[in-house]
Amino acid sequence: MAMMGLARKLVGARRRPLDASLAYQDHLKAMLRLHPHDRDLAFAEGVGSKTVELFRSQGDGHVAVLRHHGLTDGMAVYDLGCGCGRTAQALVRSGWQGRYIGADIVPGFIDELRRKCPGYVAHVHKAPTLCADDATLDIVYHWSVFTHLPPEECFLYLEDSWRALKPGGRTVFSFLEIGEPLHQDAFMARVRLLRAGKPTGLLDTFLHRDWICHWARQLGFSEPSFTNGADESHHPAFWQTLVAMQKPAA
């Protein structure tokens, strides 16, 4: 009982976690103030791209990944954590024809995506669910979303992806991989901050392939296939590890 009381005191003494939605909104506002005459650059930097050219080339790379994993015209896709439309705008540039749904926690990003991609559906949505009916989606994808969520929330998104995917549909996403040399520097940088008693900012989550395989088996997905972040065999290197898994066909 004494240990439980101590644990409660320690938990209560911890700093309140950063609200990711508010943090991203503040960052976007700061970028818009910094670049008042270059809206495209402000939004590019708002999602981590240093230049508009990089923003576009990254989006084109996302589409190449999706093409490799089966994207064709006529499909219904769901862009989880769509931001201001880095992938959506690239889909438009590529000439892809299909049904697009995006969701993000930042209203300003959603407004920009709607402005840049007329006809695409996009939602402000904060719950760990998908804004889609059962068995209506061909591909659910997300880039650098599980990198900022606790594992339990990652599982909930995978669980709801299973619900929303058609039989034979698949989910494709990126993650920071514990033990992956490409990601070790980022992990140790956070360790050094914590060791020094300094704040680490927004959460960075490092997952293990075994966890993802376990979740896939638990939910009924096919065995996941992984692509190392440095692999350029089928599309530009992604840096984060990529994983794809399929909902078995009926």
N, C-alpha and C positions, 0 to 999 in steps of 0.2 A: 504493500500500500504506500509505503514511504517513497519507493521508486516511482510509482505512478504519479504521486503528488509532485515530485521533482520534475518528471517529464512534462506535466501540465504547465509548471512554472516556466520551463525552458521554452516550450512552444509559445506561451503567451509573451515571452520576452523577445521573440524573433521579430524582425522587421516585417511589416505587412508586405506581401508580395506585390510586385508591380502589376498594375492592370494593363494587360497587353493592348487592349483596344485604345485606351486613353494614351498610352505611350506612342503607339503608331500614329494616332491622330495628331498628337503634339509634334511628332517628327515631320509629318506631312505639312502641317502649318508652317513649321520652320523652313522647310524646303521651298514652299511657295513664297515666303518672305524673302528668302535668299535669292530666288530667281523670279522676280516679279514680271519679267518680260520674256521668260522662256518656260512656259507651262509644261512642255514635254520633258524638259530636263528636270524640272521640279518633281514631277511624278516618277521619272526614271530613278532619281536619287531617293525618292520616297520608298521605293521597293528594293533599294540596294545596288542599282546600276549606276556607275559613275558617269556614264555618258549615254546620250540617246542611241548612239550607234551600238553600244554594248547591250542596252535594253532590247533593241531589235534583234541583234544576233543571238542573244540568249533565248528570246521568244522563238526564233526560227529553229534553234536547237531543241527546244521543247517539242515543237511540231515534229521534228525528225524522230525524236524518241517515240512519240505517239504513233507515227507512221510505222516504225519498226515493230511496234506491238499491236498492229492491226487496224489502225484508224483508216477508215474509208469514208467516202461520201455517203450520206444518208443515215449515219449513226447519230445516236444521242449521247452527248458527253457531259460530264459534270466536273467543273473546275473548282476544287475545294481550296479556299485561300487564294482566290483569283487575283487579289490586288487590284491594280488599275487596268489589268488586261494585258499583261506581257505576253501570255500565251494566246489569249483571245485575239489580240491585234495581229499576231503572227498567223493565226488560223485564217483571218480575213485576208491577209496579204497572200497566203498560199492558195486562195481560191477554194478552200474546203467548203463543202455544202452539207449542212446537217443541223441538228438541234443542239444548241449550246445553253447550258445553265451554269452560272458562276455564283459563288457565295464567298463573302468576306466579312470580317468584323468591323471594318472601317468604312463608314458611310461615304467619305470623300473619294475613296478608291472606287466604290460601286458607281457613284455618279459619273466618274471619269470613264469607266468602262462602258457605261450606257451611252455616253456621248461619242466615244470613239468607235463603238461597235453597234450601230443601230440594228435592231432585230434580235440581238442577243439578250437573253433573260439573265438578270443578275439580282441577287438578294443580299441585304444585310442580315446576317444570321450568326448568332453566337452560341447556340446550343450544339452539343456534339452529335448532330444528326444532319441528314441531307434533306434539302427541300425538293424531294422527288417522291413520286408514288412507287409502290412496290413493283419490282421487275420491269422497270421502264428505261434503264440506262445500259448502254453498251460499254462505256468506259468511264470509270471514276479515276481522276488523276489529281495529284497534288505534289507540289515542289516545295521543299523546305517548310512544311507545315508540322510534321511530327518532330522536327528539330526544336520546336518551341512549345511542346505539350508534354505533360506527364504521361507515363506509359498507360495508365488507366484510361485516359482520354483518347489516346491513340487506338486502344482496343475498341472503345465505343464507336469511333468513326469507322473502323473496319467492320464492326458488327452491322452498322447501318448501311455501309456500302454493300454488304452481302444482300441485305433486304432490297435495296433499290436496283441492284444489277439484274439484268435479264439472265436467264440460264445461258451459259456460254460467254457472258460478259466478263470483263476483267478490270482490276484496279492496278494502277501503275503509280509509284510514288518514290520520292527520294528520302534519305535519312542520313544522319550522322552515325557512323558505325564505330562502336567501341572496339579498340584494337586495330583499327585500320590506320596504317601509317599516315595517310593523307590527312586524317582528322585528329591525330594525336596532339599536334601543336595547339589546336583549338581547345582540346580537353585540358591540357596541362596549363594553358593560360588561365583558365577558370580556377584550376587548383591553386595556382600561385596567388590569385586575387583573394580567394577564401583564406589561404594560409596567412596572408597579410592583414586579414580582417577588413578587406575592402569589398564594396558591393560589386556584384557580377552583372547587374543589369537584368535584362530579360532572360528568361530561362533558355538554356541550350540543353537539349536532351540527346544523349548518345545511346542508341539501341544496339542490341546484338542480333545477329542473324538467327540464332537459335530461338530468341523470343518471337520473332516474326513467324518462323516456321511453326512454333507451338501455337500461336494465335490462328494461323491458317488452318491447321488441323482441327483446332477447337471449333472454328466457325464453319468448316466444311469447304474451304477453298482448296484448289489444287496445290501441289508442292510449289512453293515460290521459286522463281528464277531470279538470280542476282547479277548485277552488272557493276563491276568495280568503277569507281569514279574517274579513273584514268583511262578506261577502255574507250578507244575510238573506232572499234571495229565496224559498228553499224550506224553511228551518229556521233556528233561532237562529244568529247569528254564532258561529263556532267559535274565532276568534282565530288559531289555527294554520291553515295552508293544508291543505285536504283534497284527496285524490286518490282516484279510483276507477278500477279497470281490471278487465277481464273475461277469463276463460279462454274462448276460443272454443268454441262448441258443436260437438259431434262431427258 
